[in-house]
Amino acid sequence: MLPKFFTTWLLVLFAVCLIAQTPRGVNNIGFGEISVIELAGNGDAWVGSASQGVAFFDNSQQTWQYFSSSNVPQFKSDSVSSIALQVIGGFEHAFIGTTNGVVYNSISTGWDTLQPQGNNNIKGLIYRPDSLMVFSANGVYHYDSSAAHVENFTAPHPITCAIGNNDCSNYWAGTVNDGCFATQDGVNYKHLDTSAVNRNLIDNRVNTCFNDRNCQAVLVGTKGGFSRCPAGLPCQNFTTANGLSENDITAIMEDCTGRIWLGTRDSGMMIFDAGTFTRLTTANGLPDNHIMSVGLITNDCTVWVGSKDGNITVVDSAKHVVNILTAIRKYDNETAVKVFPQPATNQVQFTFDRQINAEFKMVDMKGQSVFVQQLNNTSFINANVSGFAPGMYFYSVTDPDKRVIKTGKVSVIR
């Protein structure tokens, strides 16, 4: 959790720089190609871009603060690959991996950089209470809990990504063409690849990887499909032949219920739950089907989906799009709606606080569309629900630019 005084300190220190920055658009969070999302339990977040540095989101204020080489000299590259948050000595630290080294922030020291070591093209950051492991394109660098350099290791293969958490013994890294490898000490390695002896990974070209919550399996997204690799067993492999909408997997995350969220290059999100895939795309409210990152708020199992166009879509535990964050505020706050009666039996009226041009849509608990109507400069709509089965239904209002500007629920009874 990022403390309030941390946010205040950042605002004061960089106020002048922020005012001088180039104005940012309101059609996304303020920059494009979201590469990584790191969320705190209270909804605050650090978000990295593939080319424009990082943004800090203050959930309580619904505001963004931006940091890059334009206002923080310690940034030697604005291409961000990884972020790790950790409290050190009572102060929150944000470690940010870029294509030219690691920059970090703390209220006690301000912005600083880690001592350069070998290759500075950073692919992953893993923090444990006693150490920080930095994975570059071809090496692994070990720092102690105070961010002082300890030792280096040479990676067995060029690295594309890295994962690890406090509960799992191994650090895992994905590679360009050689599958995955794991190490505890940077010296001894275990391997996953397409060979039978190394557990039949679906493809050796790894985009992203993730440890499951119980440290019982490694989840691997590749250019050729998705693999779930239980400890000591052959990988369970998935492609378009057995459930995927696309084989090029760009992001992986496991939520608090054990469901696996898979971002794809061009086909939106796939959610793997008890052996079944559910798909979320622009048809379900996503602004873009090119997914680049996924983050989780653990206290309510809310998922943030980052896309190439710079949007962050908020998806609730029922797998429904509930919001799209922007650089100014949530679109959800821009349109107020009254629903009457609630619950409904035959007719239900939705009254908006202004005239809007949008598409109104209702779906059932399975995500199936049950009612769609275009709104043309109108401030209300009547929906006939007399033929609906009793239960909960979800509505969304999508503007002409395919942004979801309002969502809600309607209960139907008999």
Beta strands, then each sheet from edge to edge (+ up, - down):
strand 1: 34-39
strand 2: 45-49
strand 3: 54-58
strand 4: 63-67
strand 5: 80-88
strand 6: 91-98
strand 7: 101-106
strand 8: 110-113
strand 9: 122-128
strand 10: 131-136
strand 11: 139-144
strand 12: 149-154
strand 13: 159-163
strand 14: 171-175
strand 15: 180-183
strand 16: 190-192
strand 17: 206-211
strand 18: 217-222
strand 19: 225-230
strand 20: 236-238
strand 21: 249-254
strand 22: 260-264
strand 23: 269-273
strand 24: 276-280
strand 25: 291-297
strand 26: 302-307
strand 27: 312-315
strand 28: 321-325
strand 29: 337-340
strand 30: 347-363
strand 31: 369-384
strand 32: 391-398
strand 33: 404-412
sheet 1: 1+ 2- 3+ 4-
sheet 2: 5+ 6- 7+ 8-
sheet 3: 9+ 10- 11+ 12-
sheet 4: 13+ 14- 15+ 16-
sheet 5: 17+ 18- 19+ 20-
sheet 6: 21+ 22- 23+ 24-
sheet 7: 25+ 26- 27+ 28-
sheet 8: 29+ 30- 31+
sheet 9: 29+ 30- 32+ 33-
end
